[in-house]
Amino acid sequence: MTKEKNWEAIAASPKFQALVRRKKRVLSGLMLFSVAYYFLLPLGAAYASDLFSRQVWGPLNVGLVFALSEFVVAWSVAVIYSRIANREFDAMAAQIVAEAEGR
């Protein structure tokens, strides 16, 4: 039989608050970077059309390469977040759970 956890006490604990602050900081940074990178495409197409229309190889131009790089950035952000979550967040959460269970 498992013991009922005091969720209010867990949410109020300094370690849980530190976990929430760290996650917000990481997510905010990654989100700001990805949104800024995303908006570079329409801004570049509008204000740097000479650069974006420059041929790279065959019919491929800088604008298309930049647009395709959006996928690389999205996957990179996901990988970065998952590595930080696995390394830091999971350890912090396990410690919080262990303290809540009285270990």
JOWOZI-V374779 format. One line per field, one symbol per residue. ss: DSSP state (H for helix, E for strand, - for the rest). phi: phi as a letter, one per 30 degrees, with the letter a starting at -180 (. if undefined). psi: psi as a letter, one per 30 degrees, with the letter a starting at -180 (. if undefined). Layout:
ss->???
phi->???
psi->???
//
This chain:
ss->------HHHHHH-HHHHHHHHHHHHHHHHHHHHHHHHHHHHHHHHHH-HHHH--EEE--EEHHHHHHHHHHHHHHHHHHHHHHHHHHHHHHHHHHHHHHH---
phi->.cdddcdddddddddddddddddddddddddddddddeddddddddcbddddcddcahddcddddddddedddddddddddddddddcdddddddddddddid
psi->kkkkkjeeeeffkeeeeeeeeeeeeeeeeeeeeeeeeeffeeeeeefhfeeffkkejbfkleeeeeeffeeeeeeeeeeeeeeeeeeeeeeeeeeeeeeefg.
//
